[in-house]
């Protein structure tokens, strides 16, 4: 199966799949791989020939309630067991474990502060491919806006074995706590800022040239909400909204 206890897939729910596909293929460089038709239509996002994420339409009956947004999938070795662990640790199961026949078993869950994510185990032959870190179109960072770090970190460390890395003080906002899934830091957790509507995970997609990517966001009517800012490792980041209002971020070099 895919490497357990790590984010391995990223999914966009949106109210305009045609426009969103055009936007992300232009901005991030993903190739689009449409699958199915009608209500079951799904589009994979590809880096080369490898799938790294996907997109589907928000069901019509939920459009008034659900807003466009991204959600991350964490690979586990037993979905039902982990769903039970989520509940015991103070989280919630938002959608009970279910199968997509021949593809995966999954459950939609949330941490104790309400940030949603998906746990899954693939049932198709073979694992999701490993792509070199930093390759354009891969995900380079995972950022959680949730409860106070000291309150929320034990949930994820107990569930997935993630460990604390460097902690960066942020004044009244508390700390920006890096976490490692294995030997290297892959993301960070922080207390949710007031301007963010609700607890959520934010994903940073890699680009080769941050300034060129910023220009592409504007060309397709996206909105920069923060940045560009330099971060350790000579990388630069921006946070943005796509034209449908889904939040995403980019990380890349400034040549």
N, C-alpha and C positions, 0 to 999 in steps of 0.2 A: 504494500500500500504506500501512499505518499508519506513522506517524513512526518511522523506523528507529533502532535502538540505544537505545530507551527501553522501560521497562515499560509494557505496554499492556493486560494482562489478568491477572486474579488468580483462582486456582482452588482450591476447597476439596475435598479428598478426605476423606470421613467415613464412619462406620459407621452413621449414622442420618440419612438425608437429610431425612426429614420433620421430625424434631426440630430439625435444624440450620437448615432453611429457616425454620421458625417463629421460631427464636431471632434470626437475622440480620435478618429482615424487621422484627421488633419493635425490635431494638436499633439497627440502622443505617438502617432505613427502605427497604431495597431491595424492589422488587416482584419477585415470582417468576414466571418464564416457563418452565414445564416443557416439555421436548422429548423425544420418544421414550418407549419403554417398556422394562421389564425391565432386562436387563444393559446396554442401550444408553441408558438414561434419563439425561438431562442437564437441569439446571435453570440457566437464565441468571438472573443478578442484574441488575436494571434500575434505572437512575436516569431517571425519566420513561419514555421509550420506548427509551432507549439502553442497550445492554448494557455492563456494566463488569467482569463477572466471571461465574463459574459454579461449579457444584457437581456432583459425581458420587459414587457409592458406591464404597468400596474393594471390589474383587472379593472374593467370599467366600473364595476359596482363599488370599488374602493377608491376611485380617483378623488372624491371629495374629502376623504379622510387621510389617505396616504400621500406623502410628498415624495418627489424624486430624491433618490439617495443611493449611496453605496453601502454594501455590507460585506464583511470578510468571512471567509470559511476557514476554520481551523481543523486540520486533519486529526482524527482520533482513531484508536483501534477498536472501540466498541461504542457506538452512538448511544445505545440504550443505557449502558453503564454510566457514561459521562452525563447524560441528561439527568439521571438520578443524582449524580454528584453535584451538578449545578444547583438543584433544589436543596440538597442538604447543606450546601455552602451559603445559602441565602439568596441565590439567584432565582430566576424564573424560567420555565419552559413555555415559550410563546407559541410554538407549534410542535406537537408531539412527534417523536421519531416516525419517519415514513420513508418509503422507497420510491425512487425513480427507477423503474425496472431496467436492469442491465447497466446502470450508470452509477448510482450512489444511494446510500442511506443517509438521511440527514435529520437534524432537528434545529429549529430556531430557538435560541435561548437569549437570556439577558443577564448581565451582572447585577449585583444587589442595588446599584444606583440606577439601573434601567438601560444601560448601553447594550444594544442588541448585537449578536453575532451568530454565526452558524457553526455547528459541529457536524462533521461528515466523515464517512468512510467510503472510498470509491469501491465499486463492485465490478468495474470493467477490468479487462486484462491490462496489466502494466501500471506503472506509476505516472503521475504527472512529471513531465521532464524537468530536469534541473537546468537552468539557464544561468550563465555567468552573472554574478551580482553586478549591478550598475548598467547592464544592457538596457538600451532604450526600450521602454514599454514594460519592463519589470517593475516590481514594487520595492522601493528602496527604504521605506520607513513606515512605521505603524504608530499612530499617536492616539492615545485614549483621553477623552475629556469625560470625566466621570465624577465620583465622589472624591473626598480627600484621599491622597495617596496612601496614607497609613491605614485608612479604612478599607480601601479597595484592593490594594496589592495582595493581601493574603488570599483573596478569592482566586486570583489568577495563578499565584505561586502554588497554592494547594491543588488547583485543578490541573495545571499544565506543567508544573515544575519550573516555571520561569523564575529567574533570579535577578536580584537587584544589581545594577551596574552603577555608573556615576550618578550622583544626585546634584542638581543645579538649583541653588536657591533662587526663588522668584518673588521675594518680598511677601506682600499680603496674599499672593496667589499660592503660597506654599512652595513646594519643590517640583522641579521637572525631573522625574525619576526615570532614568533609562532602565530598560530591562533586557535581559539576554534570554534567548531560547537556544541553549547550547553554549558555545564558547564566546559568541560575539553579540553585542547589543544590536537589537533589531527594531527597537522602538522605545517609546517613553509614555509615561502616564502623568497626568496633571489634573488638578481640580478644574472642573468645567468653568470657563469664563462666563460671565453673565450674558454676554452677547450671543453665545451659542445656544440655540433653542432648547436642546436637551442632551443628555448624556449620549455619546456616540464615539465610534472609532473613525479616524481620518487617515487616509492612505496617500502616500507620496509616490507618484509614478515617476520613474527615471526618464530623463531626456538628456541628449548629448550637449545641448546648448540652451541654457535657461533663457537668454535674451531672445533667441529665435522662437522658443516656445511661447514666451509671453506675447510676442507679436502675433503668433498664430491664434492664441486665445482671443485677441482683439479682432482678428480677421473673421472669426466665426461667432462674434457677438457674445463671448463669455465675459466674465467680470473678475478682475483681480481684487481680492478683498484684503490681502496683506502681502507685503514684500515688493520687490525681492530683498531678502535678507541673507547675509552670509552666515554659514554654520560651520562647525569644526570639520576639517578635512578638505577645505577649499571648495566646498559645495555651496550652492545658492538655492534658496527655496522661495516658492510663492504659494499662496493659498488662493483659491478661486471658486467661482460658481460657473457651471455650464449654463447654456441658455434656458434650460428647464428648471434651474435652481438647485441642482445637486452639487454639494460641496466636494471638492477634491483638491489635491495639492500636487506640486511638481518639485523635483529635486534634480539639480544638474550643475554642470560646470559653467563658468563664464570664461570662454576661451580668450 
